Amino acid sequence: MTEFHEMTCQQQLTEVNKAIYAVLAGGQSYAIGSRSLTRADLKLLKQMREELEAEITASNTSPLLGNTFVAFFDRR
């Protein structure tokens, strides 16, 4: 299995979305007998998702006009 840091941003986003779904569908933690499971923190997962989405969006934009600003001057 590929390490998380070796995945592309899109692959990481897919895994984070799966983890978010697991928390939402199965709860943050549960116990069966003497065994317990605590999943990743939902707030942290959502923050990771936002950062990955921003990184993907930034990498998909064209660098040609990336730092360009437009101004309209009105003769008033």
Secondary structure, DSSP 8 states (H G I E B T S, - for coil): ---GGGS-HHHHHHHHHHHHHHHHHH-SEEEETTEEEE---HHHHHHHHHHHHHHHHHHHS-GGGTT---------
